[in-house]
């Protein structure tokens, strides 16, 4: 191959990379954060009626069960009431039973799915939720600074720790192709597009073997692909068109591996942090990876951050969605809205999220 042909190929590659970098429309960002950063407080001392929404198939489930029983017995309380989840009911009916029981605190003992379902049932009920994380991601537990590897300590905090109100968020999912629709609560990060495809295609056996690193394998397989045109509406602003690979809706930003994906996201600021990702090449993906890994503040046209209390995404074709790491079906329209200070959660005393 002659030198001039090689130069043409190299120049073409550079031109493609530059167009991927700069050829992205930016949305208008008009939303200002007003953080609450509520101090934690101790619950009223004395007897508590304890209910546990319990996923019996998780690793260390029986260790957690016995630890909760022992802690309640040592405190001189009645034995905790366990309500076990099933494949048919991941916790909705069990959470209702816990409330009917008159629990003062409901422990979500399982993975992120169990935590999300319990939170959906307890939101705006003024009943505290305790976290006993037994899952792969344990997203909310990480964001309230629990040691997810110390079950005994998590049980102590869930039963006797401080507590604070945090925001939750709801995602309304509609699929015009199938006519299906649903509304769900999430606590950490929901998404539409590539991230949801990765979540839905992560191999369960690999998750059991290597934990959250299993998502990386699925992510590499899904990186190639085209951007899809959507419209985005934030709060009451005019609708804007955009080509995207993925949109994330964050209530808080810490993910497994100790990565603070969205450092400015806070649990109690009454805002959603929205990340719009639109790379067209490996160059764009590498730039985004470097930004997250090294936490640099340089703006990337292929990775934009916004804040809003409500956001609506519309797509001409169905796109995958996810809620706190669980697949939630395909949608042609999602509406995500923050629910400020709607959930009371047991946390360590010095939480800073």
C-alpha positions, 0 to 999 in steps of 0.5 A: 500500500502506498504512503498516500493511501495510508495517510488518507485512511489515517486522516479518515479515521481521525475525521470520524473520531472528531465527528463522533466527539463534536457532532452531538447536540447539547440539551439546555441545562437550566436546573439548579441543585438545592441540597438538603443533606439532612442530619441523621437522627436516632429513632425513639428508644425502646421496643420495636416490632420487627418485620423482615422481607426475606429472600431465602435463596441469596447467599448468606441468607440463613446467616442473616436470618439467625443474626436478626433473630439473635439481635432481637432476642438480645434486645428483649424484643419479640421475635422478628416476623419473616415474610419470604419472597417467592419467584411469583412475588418478589416482595410486594405482598410480603411488604403489605403483610409487614405493614399489616403486622404493624412493624416499626421497622421493615428489614429488606434482606436480599438483593437490590430487587428486594430493596426496591420492592420494599421501598416502593411499599414503604414510601410515604408510610413513615415506617423505617426500612433497614438494609441487610444487603445480600445481593450482587450490587447492593446499590442503596447500601453502598450509597448510605455507606454501609459495609456490604461485606459485614452482615452483622454490622448491617443488622445492627444498623438496621435495628439500632442505627440512626435514620434519615429521609431520602428521595425515591423516584418513580419510572412510568414505562409505556410501550406503544407497540405492545400496549403494556404500561407500568409504574415502579419506584427506584432508589439509585439509578434507572436507565433506558438504552445500552445500560438496560441492554447490558443488565438484561444480557448479563449471565446469571452464572457469571454473576454468581462467580465474579459478582458485579464484574459480570456486567463488564463482559455483557457491556463489551458485547453490547458496545457496538451498535447504533444511536437511536433518536429520542425526544427529551423533555425536562420539567416543563421545558420544550421538547428537544431531539437527540440521538443517544445510546443510553440515558441514566436517571440517578437518585445517587451515583455510587456503583459497585467497585467503589466508582462514584459514577455521578459524584454530584448526585445526592440522596436528598436534594429533590433532584434527578441527575440525568446522564445522556450518553451518545458516543458513535465510536470507540473514541467516545466510549474511551473518553467517557471511561476516562472521565468517570475513572479519573473524575475529571471535570472536562465537559464531553459532548458525548456525555452530558449531565443535567438536573431535573425533577421530572424527565420524559423520553420518547422513542419511535422504537422500543428500547430496553429499560432497567431499574436499579440493575433489574430489567424492566421491559422495553418502552417507547416512552418513560417518565421519571420523577423524583419523590423528595424525602419519601422514604425513611432509611436506617443508616450509619450515624455519619452518612454523607451521601 
